[in-house]
Amino acid sequence: MAVMGRSSRSLKQMIVAALMVAAASFGPGTACAQTGPLPSWNEGAAKRSLVDFVGRVTREGGPDYVPPAERIAVFDNDGTLWAEQPEYFQARFAFDRIRALAAEHPEWRDRQPFKSVIDGDAKGLAAAGQTGIVEILTATHAGMTTAEFDAIVADWLRTARHPRFDRPYDSLVYQPMLELLGYLRADGFKTFIVSGGGVEFMRVFAERAYGIPPEQVVGSSGVTRFEMRPDGRPVLVKEPRVAFVDDGPGKPAGINRFIGRAPILAFGNSDGDRQMLEWIAAGDGPRFLGLVHHTDAEREYAYDRQSPVGRLDEALDEAERRGWTIVDMKRDWNAIFPPAPRGGR
């Protein structure tokens, strides 16, 4: 057992060293000199609480020790692991698909909500409400095989660029959270995404972007059906019906259904994560509950209680009342995104 312990610690030291090298490449003014784990996290209460928690639950013989099999950590995706403004990235994907398919559907020119998407009419789109969004998602996410959908999403990620940062969407992941994911895995945690976003959309990039494999992604999902094609090829076809919504109270239900263990660490950023955090906090033993608070309008965005995207209101009040860790992006992170990708992406 002692040899195993030394091997695990050595692996962690190598990962931390690699993360520090990556942080050093950000250039002057973007990352402060840091020592130890989580180099893109400024020294402060948020970083101390994370390092202290991980130290306590991994210290064999300590009162808060948690066996590796029970070290489950869950993360919301939009606004927690990658950016989500000015609109959820999956919504941007759906809007781009509507425009790409418009020539095949001339009837959309006079039919809402498609007309608003084609014309770039944000007010008209907002007026369409949830019913309109469902129509858009149905038109862009159903009627194809799962393999065809994966290819469409992958192609969009290769070509689409964020309107403010002029970078591919899957490069707008948060460097501090990438470090945290690696830090946790080096200490025996298993990391999961638990998001309201579409599970098949996220699975296209989650392993490449975060090191989280497809089977550790929990998200909203539609109905699929098995179909044998005339050429003898079996496929799964995406149907225009919702199977599971992994948001709000759906998150703890999804964790129970798809993971089967209650996490001991969870991070979110919005009211849609509140029930997940409440449920995990109610469990026995040590727990870490965290919220990412978007406070940096210069390097990213500043929003919370009034935002139509990623609204953080009731969960913020509860976090303050219950002593959950609130990560102030402007104060606690000395870098937001990894260096801009090279090679034309």
Beta strands, then each sheet from edge to edge (+ up, - down):
strand 1: 72-75
strand 2: 190-198
strand 3: 217-228
strand 4: 234-244
strand 5: 265-268
strand 6: 288-293
strand 7: 325-328
sheet 1: 4+ 3- 2- 1- 5- 6- 7-
end
